[in-house]
Amino acid sequence: MKIIEAKDYNDMSRKAANILSAQVIMKPDCVLGLATGSTPVGAYRQLVERFEKGDLDFSQVKSVNLDEYKGLERTNDQSYYYFMHENLFNHVNIKEENTNVPNGMEPDAEKECARYEALIDSLGGVDLQLLGLGHNGHIGFNEPAEAFDKATHCVNLTERTIEANKRFFASADDVPRQAYTMGIGTIMRAKKILIIVSGEDKAEIVRDAFFGPVTPKVPASILQMHPDVTLVADAAALSKIPR
């Protein structure tokens, strides 16, 4: 694992955008695995600025998103489909048909998970997967468990994740209780992984995930086994790692 220390959130966002930009420039028809949440917003803003300057071309890029809430319409402003369009897709020249997010309105979980897994395979896999890191070590919506989930699946969200996400909704009661997510095995098949983390509140989980034992109780710890992972984190998030 390569660790890149950033001064702060803005510096982390720039450094992450540098890696994403390099992937698009080196392979214009690459497959990007994309994440949502507050952490990648700054990196997406950087990508939009570079596109507007003429430095990036997304016309051949394909994307697959990590996850989506089950039961939310795409038009809901808390859906990850909506998030991606608001923060990236609507502002660059990526083709709509080349963007992929799990269909949260498909009630048949087995059907949707099989479809999404087959879609990723049909694209030849993910060239670069962007990840954030949850306070409990979750990546995507892969929560702490007794075993690593291998493929795209429907997950019941933990109370901690619901609590963390309720700030985006009118109340905790409005937060969906299930989500579709790429599995740990799906994520680990990506050729390269970029994980971005910011803030002192993530310092303990950064230490546990990347310097502790590999265990499904800390889902992100499996990334220690991947051959090409880059962690970009600010000084606060790295404050508890062994030096």
RACORBEL-V968123 format. One record per backbone hydrogen bond with DSSP energy under -0.5 kcal/mol. NH is the residue of the N-H (numbers start at 1). CO is the residue of the C=O. If there is no record, write none. Layout:
nh: {NH,NH}
co: {CO,CO}
//
This chain:
nh: {2,4,4,5,6,12,13,14,15,16,17,18,19,20,21,22,23,24,25,26,27,30,32,32,33,34,34,41,42,44,45,46,47,48,49,50,51,52,53,54,55,56,61,62,63,64,65,66,68,70,71,71,72,76,79,83,84,85,86,87,88,89,90,91,92,92,98,99,100,104,106,107,109,112,113,114,115,116,117,118,119,120,121,122,123,124,125,127,128,129,130,130,131,134,137,139,142,143,145,153,155,157,157,162,163,164,165,166,168,169,174,175,179,180,181,182,184,185,186,187,188,189,189,190,191,192,193,194,195,196,197,202,203,206,207,208,209,210,211,212,215,215,218,220,221,222,223,224,225,226,230,231,232,232,233,233,234,235,238,239,241}
co: {229,2,231,3,233,8,9,10,11,12,13,14,15,16,17,18,19,20,21,22,23,27,30,62,128,32,64,38,39,40,41,42,43,44,45,46,47,48,49,51,50,50,58,30,98,32,100,34,180,178,69,104,69,73,76,79,80,81,82,83,84,84,85,88,88,89,95,96,63,102,103,105,107,108,109,110,111,112,113,114,115,116,117,118,119,121,120,31,31,192,33,128,194,138,134,142,139,141,216,181,179,155,177,158,159,160,161,162,165,166,171,172,155,68,153,66,149,149,150,183,184,185,186,187,126,127,228,129,230,131,232,199,200,202,203,204,205,206,207,208,213,218,215,137,218,219,220,221,222,223,193,2,195,230,4,231,197,6,234,236,238}
//
